[in-house]
Amino acid sequence: MEVDLGTDAVGVRDTKSRATGHLTIEPAAWAAFVRAADRTMR
């Protein structure tokens, strides 16, 4: 997994399958995802 933390968007792609494309996510949505994942892992 590769994440590009841009100022206007966050890009996410699979480094083992780059030809499949990428996701572009709003920074606020990415932050919410990371917070939720962190809570789940505890």
TADA-V134529 format. One record per backbone hydrogen bond with DSSP energy under -0.5 kcal/mol. CO is the residue of the C=O (numbers start at 1). NH is the residue of the N-H. If there is no record, write none. Layout:
BEGIN
co:CO nh:NH
co:CO nh:NH
END
This chain:
BEGIN
co:2 nh:13
co:3 nh:5
co:4 nh:6
co:4 nh:11
co:9 nh:6
co:10 nh:25
co:11 nh:4
co:12 nh:23
co:13 nh:2
co:13 nh:15
co:14 nh:17
co:17 nh:20
co:18 nh:21
co:21 nh:14
co:23 nh:12
co:25 nh:10
co:26 nh:30
co:27 nh:31
co:28 nh:32
co:29 nh:33
co:30 nh:34
co:31 nh:35
co:32 nh:36
co:33 nh:37
co:34 nh:38
co:35 nh:39
co:36 nh:40
co:37 nh:41
co:38 nh:42
co:39 nh:42
END
